[in-house]
Amino acid sequence: MAASSPEIICRNMDGIMSSNNPATTTISTIAVQSGNTRIVIALLQSKEWIQLKIQEMYPAMTDIGTNLQEASDLYHQHEKVLEKL
């Protein structure tokens, strides 16, 4: 079975969904770190659309910790990173 490349589905400036592969794409990486928390975002852009994709997040947004204190600490760490974005 041949591997297929992932299809790009995104919303253009008019809010219309499209699955067309663009002729040209600009790719940038945005990385933000606050303490032990970091997030890496890929920015994909063509003439007609812009897409942000989370490439890496540590700790994971779904990590809730093992107790209330850890959960609270994780929440505050993520909030600080989001403020920097």
PDB file with one MODEL, atoms N, CA, C and O in Angstrom:
MODEL        1
ATOM      1  N   MET A   1       0.848  -1.175   0.000  1.00  0.00           N
ATOM      2  CA  MET A   1       0.000   0.000   0.000  1.00  0.00           C
ATOM      3  C   MET A   1       0.894   1.240   0.000  1.00  0.00           C
ATOM      4  O   MET A   1       1.778   1.370   0.847  1.00  0.00           O
ATOM      5  N   ALA A   2       0.671   2.126  -0.925  1.00  0.00           N
ATOM      6  CA  ALA A   2       1.476   3.346  -1.038  1.00  0.00           C
ATOM      7  C   ALA A   2       1.033   4.368  -0.006  1.00  0.00           C
ATOM      8  O   ALA A   2      -0.159   4.519   0.262  1.00  0.00           O
ATOM      9  N   ALA A   3       1.989   5.059   0.563  1.00  0.00           N
ATOM     10  CA  ALA A   3       1.671   6.107   1.543  1.00  0.00           C
ATOM     11  C   ALA A   3       1.147   7.329   0.804  1.00  0.00           C
ATOM     12  O   ALA A   3       1.666   7.703  -0.247  1.00  0.00           O
ATOM     13  N   SER A   4       0.129   7.937   1.359  1.00  0.00           N
ATOM     14  CA  SER A   4      -0.414   9.148   0.736  1.00  0.00           C
ATOM     15  C   SER A   4      -0.022  10.349   1.570  1.00  0.00           C
ATOM     16  O   SER A   4       0.145  10.246   2.785  1.00  0.00           O
ATOM     17  N   SER A   5       0.124  11.485   0.914  1.00  0.00           N
ATOM     18  CA  SER A   5       0.459  12.700   1.646  1.00  0.00           C
ATOM     19  C   SER A   5      -0.800  13.283   2.252  1.00  0.00           C
ATOM     20  O   SER A   5      -1.877  13.146   1.673  1.00  0.00           O
ATOM     21  N   PRO A   6      -0.693  13.937   3.416  1.00  0.00           N
ATOM     22  CA  PRO A   6      -1.872  14.491   4.078  1.00  0.00           C
ATOM     23  C   PRO A   6      -2.493  15.604   3.251  1.00  0.00           C
ATOM     24  O   PRO A   6      -1.797  16.381   2.598  1.00  0.00           O
ATOM     25  N   GLU A   7      -3.802  15.662   3.294  1.00  0.00           N
ATOM     26  CA  GLU A   7      -4.527  16.705   2.576  1.00  0.00           C
ATOM     27  C   GLU A   7      -4.597  17.952   3.445  1.00  0.00           C
ATOM     28  O   GLU A   7      -4.841  17.859   4.648  1.00  0.00           O
ATOM     29  N   ILE A   8      -4.388  19.106   2.847  1.00  0.00           N
ATOM     30  CA  ILE A   8      -4.477  20.373   3.567  1.00  0.00           C
ATOM     31  C   ILE A   8      -5.904  20.877   3.448  1.00  0.00           C
ATOM     32  O   ILE A   8      -6.395  21.123   2.347  1.00  0.00           O
ATOM     33  N   ILE A   9      -6.567  21.029   4.587  1.00  0.00           N
ATOM     34  CA  ILE A   9      -7.914  21.587   4.606  1.00  0.00           C
ATOM     35  C   ILE A   9      -7.863  22.831   5.466  1.00  0.00           C
ATOM     36  O   ILE A   9      -7.432  22.780   6.617  1.00  0.00           O
ATOM     37  N   CYS A  10      -8.302  23.945   4.912  1.00  0.00           N
ATOM     38  CA  CYS A  10      -8.224  25.192   5.652  1.00  0.00           C
ATOM     39  C   CYS A  10      -9.312  26.148   5.200  1.00  0.00           C
ATOM     40  O   CYS A  10     -10.048  25.877   4.251  1.00  0.00           O
ATOM     41  N   ARG A  11      -9.399  27.258   5.892  1.00  0.00           N
ATOM     42  CA  ARG A  11     -10.413  28.270   5.642  1.00  0.00           C
ATOM     43  C   ARG A  11      -9.736  29.466   4.991  1.00  0.00           C
ATOM     44  O   ARG A  11      -8.715  29.946   5.483  1.00  0.00           O
ATOM     45  N   ASN A  12     -10.303  29.955   3.881  1.00  0.00           N
ATOM     46  CA  ASN A  12      -9.703  31.120   3.229  1.00  0.00           C
ATOM     47  C   ASN A  12     -10.172  32.403   3.903  1.00  0.00           C
ATOM     48  O   ASN A  12     -10.907  32.349   4.889  1.00  0.00           O
ATOM     49  N   MET A  13      -9.755  33.552   3.384  1.00  0.00           N
ATOM     50  CA  MET A  13     -10.070  34.837   4.016  1.00  0.00           C
ATOM     51  C   MET A  13     -11.573  35.122   4.068  1.00  0.00           C
ATOM     52  O   MET A  13     -12.025  35.917   4.892  1.00  0.00           O
ATOM     53  N   ASP A  14     -12.352  34.473   3.186  1.00  0.00           N
ATOM     54  CA  ASP A  14     -13.807  34.652   3.185  1.00  0.00           C
ATOM     55  C   ASP A  14     -14.507  33.645   4.087  1.00  0.00           C
ATOM     56  O   ASP A  14     -15.736  33.647   4.168  1.00  0.00           O
ATOM     57  N   GLY A  15     -13.754  32.788   4.764  1.00  0.00           N
ATOM     58  CA  GLY A  15     -14.336  31.797   5.659  1.00  0.00           C
ATOM     59  C   GLY A  15     -14.782  30.532   4.952  1.00  0.00           C
ATOM     60  O   GLY A  15     -15.465  29.706   5.557  1.00  0.00           O
ATOM     61  N   ILE A  16     -14.420  30.354   3.693  1.00  0.00           N
ATOM     62  CA  ILE A  16     -14.844  29.196   2.920  1.00  0.00           C
ATOM     63  C   ILE A  16     -13.808  28.085   3.072  1.00  0.00           C
ATOM     64  O   ILE A  16     -12.612  28.313   2.895  1.00  0.00           O
ATOM     65  N   MET A  17     -14.285  26.862   3.407  1.00  0.00           N
ATOM     66  CA  MET A  17     -13.388  25.724   3.561  1.00  0.00           C
ATOM     67  C   MET A  17     -12.911  25.251   2.196  1.00  0.00           C
ATOM     68  O   MET A  17     -13.667  25.267   1.224  1.00  0.00           O
ATOM     69  N   SER A  18     -11.658  24.833   2.132  1.00  0.00           N
ATOM     70  CA  SER A  18     -11.081  24.379   0.874  1.00  0.00           C
ATOM     71  C   SER A  18     -10.121  23.241   1.154  1.00  0.00           C
ATOM     72  O   SER A  18      -9.442  23.237   2.181  1.00  0.00           O
ATOM     73  N   SER A  19     -10.058  22.274   0.249  1.00  0.00           N
ATOM     74  CA  SER A  19      -9.076  21.196   0.389  1.00  0.00           C
ATOM     75  C   SER A  19      -8.091  21.211  -0.768  1.00  0.00           C
ATOM     76  O   SER A  19      -7.374  20.235  -0.988  1.00  0.00           O
ATOM     77  N   ASN A  20      -8.052  22.298  -1.497  1.00  0.00           N
ATOM     78  CA  ASN A  20      -7.124  22.419  -2.619  1.00  0.00           C
ATOM     79  C   ASN A  20      -5.705  22.593  -2.112  1.00  0.00           C
ATOM     80  O   ASN A  20      -5.469  23.296  -1.129  1.00  0.00           O
ATOM     81  N   ASN A  21      -4.779  21.962  -2.772  1.00  0.00           N
ATOM     82  CA  ASN A  21      -3.373  22.164  -2.430  1.00  0.00           C
ATOM     83  C   ASN A  21      -2.904  23.438  -3.108  1.00  0.00           C
ATOM     84  O   ASN A  21      -3.026  23.554  -4.327  1.00  0.00           O
ATOM     85  N   PRO A  22      -2.375  24.392  -2.369  1.00  0.00           N
ATOM     86  CA  PRO A  22      -1.972  25.670  -2.947  1.00  0.00           C
ATOM     87  C   PRO A  22      -0.729  25.526  -3.820  1.00  0.00           C
ATOM     88  O   PRO A  22       0.046  24.582  -3.664  1.00  0.00           O
ATOM     89  N   ALA A  23      -0.550  26.470  -4.738  1.00  0.00           N
ATOM     90  CA  ALA A  23       0.620  26.464  -5.604  1.00  0.00           C
ATOM     91  C   ALA A  23       1.878  26.825  -4.814  1.00  0.00           C
ATOM     92  O   ALA A  23       2.935  26.233  -5.033  1.00  0.00           O
ATOM     93  N   THR A  24       1.776  27.778  -3.908  1.00  0.00           N
ATOM     94  CA  THR A  24       2.918  28.161  -3.074  1.00  0.00           C
ATOM     95  C   THR A  24       2.469  28.305  -1.631  1.00  0.00           C
ATOM     96  O   THR A  24       1.338  28.702  -1.351  1.00  0.00           O
ATOM     97  N   THR A  25       3.364  27.978  -0.732  1.00  0.00           N
ATOM     98  CA  THR A  25       3.060  28.065   0.694  1.00  0.00           C
ATOM     99  C   THR A  25       4.277  28.613   1.427  1.00  0.00           C
ATOM    100  O   THR A  25       5.409  28.218   1.147  1.00  0.00           O
ATOM    101  N   THR A  26       4.040  29.522   2.362  1.00  0.00           N
ATOM    102  CA  THR A  26       5.082  30.007   3.252  1.00  0.00           C
ATOM    103  C   THR A  26       4.915  29.289   4.579  1.00  0.00           C
ATOM    104  O   THR A  26       3.804  29.204   5.101  1.00  0.00           O
ATOM    105  N   ILE A  27       5.995  28.775   5.126  1.00  0.00           N
ATOM    106  CA  ILE A  27       5.929  28.074   6.404  1.00  0.00           C
ATOM    107  C   ILE A  27       6.846  28.783   7.392  1.00  0.00           C
ATOM    108  O   ILE A  27       8.021  29.019   7.111  1.00  0.00           O
ATOM    109  N   SER A  28       6.290  29.119   8.552  1.00  0.00           N
ATOM    110  CA  SER A  28       7.056  29.738   9.631  1.00  0.00           C
ATOM    111  C   SER A  28       6.824  28.935  10.899  1.00  0.00           C
ATOM    112  O   SER A  28       5.820  28.233  11.022  1.00  0.00           O
ATOM    113  N   THR A  29       7.744  29.039  11.831  1.00  0.00           N
ATOM    114  CA  THR A  29       7.603  28.382  13.121  1.00  0.00           C
ATOM    115  C   THR A  29       7.627  29.440  14.208  1.00  0.00           C
ATOM    116  O   THR A  29       8.474  30.333  14.205  1.00  0.00           O
ATOM    117  N   ILE A  30       6.678  29.330  15.147  1.00  0.00           N
ATOM    118  CA  ILE A  30       6.593  30.235  16.287  1.00  0.00           C
ATOM    119  C   ILE A  30       6.784  29.381  17.535  1.00  0.00           C
ATOM    120  O   ILE A  30       6.060  28.405  17.733  1.00  0.00           O
ATOM    121  N   ALA A  31       7.747  29.737  18.375  1.00  0.00           N
ATOM    122  CA  ALA A  31       7.992  28.996  19.609  1.00  0.00           C
ATOM    123  C   ALA A  31       7.935  29.960  20.781  1.00  0.00           C
ATOM    124  O   ALA A  31       8.537  31.033  20.749  1.00  0.00           O
ATOM    125  N   VAL A  32       7.199  29.564  21.822  1.00  0.00           N
ATOM    126  CA  VAL A  32       7.075  30.380  23.031  1.00  0.00           C
ATOM    127  C   VAL A  32       7.359  29.485  24.226  1.00  0.00           C
ATOM    128  O   VAL A  32       6.857  28.364  24.302  1.00  0.00           O
ATOM    129  N   GLN A  33       8.169  29.981  25.164  1.00  0.00           N
ATOM    130  CA  GLN A  33       8.466  29.236  26.375  1.00  0.00           C
ATOM    131  C   GLN A  33       8.322  30.146  27.575  1.00  0.00           C
ATOM    132  O   GLN A  33       8.729  31.308  27.551  1.00  0.00           O
ATOM    133  N   SER A  34       7.728  29.591  28.637  1.00  0.00           N
ATOM    134  CA  SER A  34       7.596  30.283  29.909  1.00  0.00           C
ATOM    135  C   SER A  34       7.859  29.255  30.998  1.00  0.00           C
ATOM    136  O   SER A  34       7.050  28.352  31.213  1.00  0.00           O
ATOM    137  N   GLY A  35       8.978  29.385  31.680  1.00  0.00           N
ATOM    138  CA  GLY A  35       9.332  28.383  32.685  1.00  0.00           C
ATOM    139  C   GLY A  35       9.549  27.040  32.011  1.00  0.00           C
ATOM    140  O   GLY A  35      10.309  26.942  31.048  1.00  0.00           O
ATOM    141  N   ASN A  36       8.881  25.999  32.513  1.00  0.00           N
ATOM    142  CA  ASN A  36       8.997  24.659  31.936  1.00  0.00           C
ATOM    143  C   ASN A  36       7.959  24.389  30.861  1.00  0.00           C
ATOM    144  O   ASN A  36       7.912  23.287  30.315  1.00  0.00           O
ATOM    145  N   THR A  37       7.132  25.366  30.549  1.00  0.00           N
ATOM    146  CA  THR A  37       6.067  25.185  29.571  1.00  0.00           C
ATOM    147  C   THR A  37       6.497  25.768  28.237  1.00  0.00           C
ATOM    148  O   THR A  37       7.042  26.871  28.176  1.00  0.00           O
ATOM    149  N   ARG A  38       6.246  25.011  27.158  1.00  0.00           N
ATOM    150  CA  ARG A  38       6.580  25.532  25.831  1.00  0.00           C
ATOM    151  C   ARG A  38       5.530  25.085  24.814  1.00  0.00           C
ATOM    152  O   ARG A  38       4.878  24.053  24.975  1.00  0.00           O
ATOM    153  N   ILE A  39       5.391  25.888  23.770  1.00  0.00           N
ATOM    154  CA  ILE A  39       4.483  25.581  22.676  1.00  0.00           C
ATOM    155  C   ILE A  39       5.184  25.963  21.376  1.00  0.00           C
ATOM    156  O   ILE A  39       5.811  27.018  21.283  1.00  0.00           O
ATOM    157  N   VAL A  40       5.071  25.095  20.379  1.00  0.00           N
ATOM    158  CA  VAL A  40       5.643  25.345  19.060  1.00  0.00           C
ATOM    159  C   VAL A  40       4.498  25.280  18.062  1.00  0.00           C
ATOM    160  O   VAL A  40       3.771  24.289  17.994  1.00  0.00           O
ATOM    161  N   ILE A  41       4.347  26.354  17.286  1.00  0.00           N
ATOM    162  CA  ILE A  41       3.239  26.469  16.336  1.00  0.00           C
ATOM    163  C   ILE A  41       3.802  26.628  14.935  1.00  0.00           C
ATOM    164  O   ILE A  41       4.757  27.376  14.722  1.00  0.00           O
ATOM    165  N   ALA A  42       3.206  25.920  13.977  1.00  0.00           N
ATOM    166  CA  ALA A  42       3.564  26.089  12.569  1.00  0.00           C
ATOM    167  C   ALA A  42       2.557  27.042  11.937  1.00  0.00           C
ATOM    168  O   ALA A  42       1.351  26.899  12.134  1.00  0.00           O
ATOM    169  N   LEU A  43       3.053  28.010  11.182  1.00  0.00           N
ATOM    170  CA  LEU A  43       2.210  28.948  10.447  1.00  0.00           C
ATOM    171  C   LEU A  43       2.363  28.625   8.970  1.00  0.00           C
ATOM    172  O   LEU A  43       3.450  28.757   8.408  1.00  0.00           O
ATOM    173  N   LEU A  44       1.265  28.199   8.338  1.00  0.00           N
ATOM    174  CA  LEU A  44       1.254  27.896   6.912  1.00  0.00           C
ATOM    175  C   LEU A  44       0.444  28.982   6.230  1.00  0.00           C
ATOM    176  O   LEU A  44      -0.650  29.322   6.679  1.00  0.00           O
ATOM    177  N   GLN A  45       0.973  29.524   5.156  1.00  0.00           N
ATOM    178  CA  GLN A  45       0.294  30.644   4.506  1.00  0.00           C
ATOM    179  C   GLN A  45       0.474  30.568   2.998  1.00  0.00           C
ATOM    180  O   GLN A  45       1.569  30.312   2.499  1.00  0.00           O
ATOM    181  N   SER A  46      -0.616  30.793   2.287  1.00  0.00           N
ATOM    182  CA  SER A  46      -0.558  30.975   0.842  1.00  0.00           C
ATOM    183  C   SER A  46      -1.251  32.294   0.536  1.00  0.00           C
ATOM    184  O   SER A  46      -1.622  33.030   1.450  1.00  0.00           O
ATOM    185  N   LYS A  47      -1.422  32.586  -0.709  1.00  0.00           N
ATOM    186  CA  LYS A  47      -2.067  33.841  -1.097  1.00  0.00           C
ATOM    187  C   LYS A  47      -3.503  33.911  -0.581  1.00  0.00           C
ATOM    188  O   LYS A  47      -3.999  34.994  -0.271  1.00  0.00           O
ATOM    189  N   GLU A  48      -4.170  32.761  -0.488  1.00  0.00           N
ATOM    190  CA  GLU A  48      -5.594  32.732  -0.179  1.00  0.00           C
ATOM    191  C   GLU A  48      -5.943  32.329   1.244  1.00  0.00           C
ATOM    192  O   GLU A  48      -7.081  32.543   1.660  1.00  0.00           O
ATOM    193  N   TRP A  49      -5.032  31.762   2.006  1.00  0.00           N
ATOM    194  CA  TRP A  49      -5.388  31.285   3.336  1.00  0.00           C
ATOM    195  C   TRP A  49      -4.204  31.311   4.295  1.00  0.00           C
ATOM    196  O   TRP A  49      -3.043  31.410   3.896  1.00  0.00           O
ATOM    197  N   ILE A  50      -4.551  31.216   5.586  1.00  0.00           N
ATOM    198  CA  ILE A  50      -3.566  31.127   6.673  1.00  0.00           C
ATOM    199  C   ILE A  50      -4.026  30.012   7.602  1.00  0.00           C
ATOM    200  O   ILE A  50      -5.216  29.903   7.898  1.00  0.00           O
ATOM    201  N   GLN A  51      -3.093  29.184   8.063  1.00  0.00           N
ATOM    202  CA  GLN A  51      -3.431  28.105   8.980  1.00  0.00           C
ATOM    203  C   GLN A  51      -2.382  28.046  10.084  1.00  0.00           C
ATOM    204  O   GLN A  51      -1.184  28.096   9.806  1.00  0.00           O
ATOM    205  N   LEU A  52      -2.826  27.939  11.338  1.00  0.00           N
ATOM    206  CA  LEU A  52      -1.941  27.719  12.480  1.00  0.00           C
ATOM    207  C   LEU A  52      -2.131  26.287  12.948  1.00  0.00           C
ATOM    208  O   LEU A  52      -3.259  25.801  13.031  1.00  0.00           O
ATOM    209  N   LYS A  53      -1.036  25.613  13.251  1.00  0.00           N
ATOM    210  CA  LYS A  53      -1.119  24.234  13.710  1.00  0.00           C
ATOM    211  C   LYS A  53      -0.156  24.052  14.874  1.00  0.00           C
ATOM    212  O   LYS A  53       1.025  24.379  14.760  1.00  0.00           O
ATOM    213  N   ILE A  54      -0.652  23.535  15.990  1.00  0.00           N
ATOM    214  CA  ILE A  54       0.208  23.260  17.143  1.00  0.00           C
ATOM    215  C   ILE A  54       1.045  22.029  16.821  1.00  0.00           C
ATOM    216  O   ILE A  54       0.509  20.945  16.588  1.00  0.00           O
ATOM    217  N   GLN A  55       2.365  22.205  16.810  1.00  0.00           N
ATOM    218  CA  GLN A  55       3.286  21.117  16.519  1.00  0.00           C
ATOM    219  C   GLN A  55       3.734  20.407  17.790  1.00  0.00           C
ATOM    220  O   GLN A  55       3.917  19.190  17.798  1.00  0.00           O
ATOM    221  N   GLU A  56       3.910  21.174  18.866  1.00  0.00           N
ATOM    222  CA  GLU A  56       4.422  20.608  20.108  1.00  0.00           C
ATOM    223  C   GLU A  56       3.913  21.440  21.274  1.00  0.00           C
ATOM    224  O   GLU A  56       3.864  22.667  21.195  1.00  0.00           O
ATOM    225  N   MET A  57       3.537  20.772  22.353  1.00  0.00           N
ATOM    226  CA  MET A  57       3.118  21.468  23.565  1.00  0.00           C
ATOM    227  C   MET A  57       3.575  20.641  24.757  1.00  0.00           C
ATOM    228  O   MET A  57       3.262  19.455  24.861  1.00  0.00           O
ATOM    229  N   TYR A  58       4.327  21.285  25.665  1.00  0.00           N
ATOM    230  CA  TYR A  58       4.797  20.594  26.853  1.00  0.00           C
ATOM    231  C   TYR A  58       4.605  21.485  28.065  1.00  0.00           C
ATOM    232  O   TYR A  58       5.023  22.643  28.033  1.00  0.00           O
ATOM    233  N   PRO A  59       3.995  20.999  29.123  1.00  0.00           N
ATOM    234  CA  PRO A  59       3.289  19.730  29.187  1.00  0.00           C
ATOM    235  C   PRO A  59       2.046  19.770  28.305  1.00  0.00           C
ATOM    236  O   PRO A  59       1.561  20.842  27.941  1.00  0.00           O
ATOM    237  N   ALA A  60       1.548  18.605  27.973  1.00  0.00           N
ATOM    238  CA  ALA A  60       0.382  18.514  27.092  1.00  0.00           C
ATOM    239  C   ALA A  60      -0.816  19.221  27.719  1.00  0.00           C
ATOM    240  O   ALA A  60      -0.998  19.195  28.936  1.00  0.00           O
ATOM    241  N   MET A  61      -1.625  19.850  26.878  1.00  0.00           N
ATOM    242  CA  MET A  61      -2.811  20.563  27.364  1.00  0.00           C
ATOM    243  C   MET A  61      -3.768  19.601  28.065  1.00  0.00           C
ATOM    244  O   MET A  61      -4.546  20.016  28.924  1.00  0.00           O
ATOM    245  N   THR A  62      -3.713  18.321  27.703  1.00  0.00           N
ATOM    246  CA  THR A  62      -4.599  17.329  28.315  1.00  0.00           C
ATOM    247  C   THR A  62      -4.039  16.753  29.611  1.00  0.00           C
ATOM    248  O   THR A  62      -4.722  15.974  30.275  1.00  0.00           O
ATOM    249  N   ASP A  63      -2.817  17.114  29.985  1.00  0.00           N
ATOM    250  CA  ASP A  63      -2.216  16.650  31.236  1.00  0.00           C
ATOM    251  C   ASP A  63      -2.867  17.406  32.389  1.00  0.00           C
ATOM    252  O   ASP A  63      -2.742  18.627  32.486  1.00  0.00           O
ATOM    253  N   ILE A  64      -3.559  16.680  33.260  1.00  0.00           N
ATOM    254  CA  ILE A  64      -4.286  17.347  34.348  1.00  0.00           C
ATOM    255  C   ILE A  64      -3.590  17.221  35.700  1.00  0.00           C
ATOM    256  O   ILE A  64      -4.086  17.736  36.702  1.00  0.00           O
ATOM    257  N   GLY A  65      -2.446  16.541  35.734  1.00  0.00           N
ATOM    258  CA  GLY A  65      -1.729  16.399  36.996  1.00  0.00           C
ATOM    259  C   GLY A  65      -2.291  15.267  37.831  1.00  0.00           C
ATOM    260  O   GLY A  65      -3.312  14.671  37.487  1.00  0.00           O
ATOM    261  N   THR A  66      -1.609  14.976  38.939  1.00  0.00           N
ATOM    262  CA  THR A  66      -2.035  13.872  39.806  1.00  0.00           C
ATOM    263  C   THR A  66      -2.802  14.345  41.031  1.00  0.00           C
ATOM    264  O   THR A  66      -3.386  13.540  41.757  1.00  0.00           O
ATOM    265  N   ASN A  67      -2.797  15.671  41.260  1.00  0.00           N
ATOM    266  CA  ASN A  67      -3.554  16.208  42.386  1.00  0.00           C
ATOM    267  C   ASN A  67      -3.980  17.642  42.051  1.00  0.00           C
ATOM    268  O   ASN A  67      -3.626  18.168  40.996  1.00  0.00           O
ATOM    269  N   LEU A  68      -4.727  18.259  42.938  1.00  0.00           N
ATOM    270  CA  LEU A  68      -5.256  19.600  42.691  1.00  0.00           C
ATOM    271  C   LEU A  68      -4.144  20.633  42.526  1.00  0.00           C
ATOM    272  O   LEU A  68      -4.250  21.519  41.678  1.00  0.00           O
ATOM    273  N   GLN A  69      -3.082  20.531  43.321  1.00  0.00           N
ATOM    274  CA  GLN A  69      -1.978  21.490  43.221  1.00  0.00           C
ATOM    275  C   GLN A  69      -1.295  21.409  41.856  1.00  0.00           C
ATOM    276  O   GLN A  69      -1.023  22.437  41.236  1.00  0.00           O
ATOM    277  N   GLU A  70      -1.018  20.185  41.386  1.00  0.00           N
ATOM    278  CA  GLU A  70      -0.405  20.019  40.063  1.00  0.00           C
ATOM    279  C   GLU A  70      -1.322  20.551  38.968  1.00  0.00           C
ATOM    280  O   GLU A  70      -0.862  21.211  38.036  1.00  0.00           O
ATOM    281  N   ALA A  71      -2.610  20.267  39.077  1.00  0.00           N
ATOM    282  CA  ALA A  71      -3.571  20.751  38.080  1.00  0.00           C
ATOM    283  C   ALA A  71      -3.585  22.272  38.040  1.00  0.00           C
ATOM    284  O   ALA A  71      -3.614  22.867  36.962  1.00  0.00           O
ATOM    285  N   SER A  72      -3.564  22.896  39.200  1.00  0.00           N
ATOM    286  CA  SER A  72      -3.551  24.356  39.278  1.00  0.00           C
ATOM    287  C   SER A  72      -2.260  24.923  38.692  1.00  0.00           C
ATOM    288  O   SER A  72      -2.291  25.911  37.958  1.00  0.00           O
ATOM    289  N   ASP A  73      -1.124  24.298  39.013  1.00  0.00           N
ATOM    290  CA  ASP A  73       0.166  24.743  38.473  1.00  0.00           C
ATOM    291  C   ASP A  73       0.197  24.633  36.953  1.00  0.00           C
ATOM    292  O   ASP A  73       0.647  25.556  36.274  1.00  0.00           O
ATOM    293  N   LEU A  74      -0.281  23.505  36.411  1.00  0.00           N
ATOM    294  CA  LEU A  74      -0.308  23.319  34.958  1.00  0.00           C
ATOM    295  C   LEU A  74      -1.189  24.365  34.291  1.00  0.00           C
ATOM    296  O   LEU A  74      -0.832  24.917  33.250  1.00  0.00           O
ATOM    297  N   TYR A  75      -2.334  24.632  34.893  1.00  0.00           N
ATOM    298  CA  TYR A  75      -3.250  25.639  34.344  1.00  0.00           C
ATOM    299  C   TYR A  75      -2.562  27.005  34.267  1.00  0.00           C
ATOM    300  O   TYR A  75      -2.628  27.679  33.239  1.00  0.00           O
ATOM    301  N   HIS A  76      -1.911  27.407  35.343  1.00  0.00           N
ATOM    302  CA  HIS A  76      -1.252  28.719  35.371  1.00  0.00           C
ATOM    303  C   HIS A  76      -0.069  28.779  34.395  1.00  0.00           C
ATOM    304  O   HIS A  76       0.172  29.818  33.780  1.00  0.00           O
ATOM    305  N   GLN A  77       0.662  27.679  34.253  1.00  0.00           N
ATOM    306  CA  GLN A  77       1.761  27.640  33.290  1.00  0.00           C
ATOM    307  C   GLN A  77       1.242  27.836  31.868  1.00  0.00           C
ATOM    308  O   GLN A  77       1.820  28.602  31.096  1.00  0.00           O
ATOM    309  N   HIS A  78       0.157  27.149  31.519  1.00  0.00           N
ATOM    310  CA  HIS A  78      -0.420  27.289  30.179  1.00  0.00           C
ATOM    311  C   HIS A  78      -0.951  28.700  29.957  1.00  0.00           C
ATOM    312  O   HIS A  78      -0.816  29.246  28.862  1.00  0.00           O
ATOM    313  N   GLU A  79      -1.544  29.286  30.967  1.00  0.00           N
ATOM    314  CA  GLU A  79      -2.056  30.657  30.841  1.00  0.00           C
ATOM    315  C   GLU A  79      -0.923  31.644  30.546  1.00  0.00           C
ATOM    316  O   GLU A  79      -1.088  32.552  29.731  1.00  0.00           O
ATOM    317  N   LYS A  80       0.228  31.468  31.208  1.00  0.00           N
ATOM    318  CA  LYS A  80       1.372  32.355  30.965  1.00  0.00           C
ATOM    319  C   LYS A  80       1.863  32.246  29.522  1.00  0.00           C
ATOM    320  O   LYS A  80       2.182  33.253  28.890  1.00  0.00           O
ATOM    321  N   VAL A  81       1.921  31.010  29.003  1.00  0.00           N
ATOM    322  CA  VAL A  81       2.353  30.819  27.616  1.00  0.00           C
ATOM    323  C   VAL A  81       1.355  31.460  26.655  1.00  0.00           C
ATOM    324  O   VAL A  81       1.758  32.111  25.691  1.00  0.00           O
ATOM    325  N   LEU A  82       0.070  31.284  26.903  1.00  0.00           N
ATOM    326  CA  LEU A  82      -0.951  31.880  26.033  1.00  0.00           C
ATOM    327  C   LEU A  82      -0.880  33.402  26.046  1.00  0.00           C
ATOM    328  O   LEU A  82      -1.107  34.038  25.017  1.00  0.00           O
ATOM    329  N   GLU A  83      -0.567  33.993  27.195  1.00  0.00           N
ATOM    330  CA  GLU A  83      -0.400  35.453  27.263  1.00  0.00           C
ATOM    331  C   GLU A  83       0.742  35.909  26.362  1.00  0.00           C
ATOM    332  O   GLU A  83       0.643  36.947  25.708  1.00  0.00           O
ATOM    333  N   LYS A  84       1.830  35.133  26.326  1.00  0.00           N
ATOM    334  CA  LYS A  84       2.984  35.502  25.506  1.00  0.00           C
ATOM    335  C   LYS A  84       2.692  35.362  24.017  1.00  0.00           C
ATOM    336  O   LYS A  84       3.274  36.067  23.192  1.00  0.00           O
ATOM    337  N   LEU A  85       1.788  34.446  23.680  1.00  0.00           N
ATOM    338  CA  LEU A  85       1.421  34.290  22.269  1.00  0.00           C
ATOM    339  C   LEU A  85       0.706  35.518  21.791  1.00  0.00           C
ATOM    340  O   LEU A  85       0.312  35.589  20.627  1.00  0.00           O
TER     341      LEU A  85
ENDMDL
END
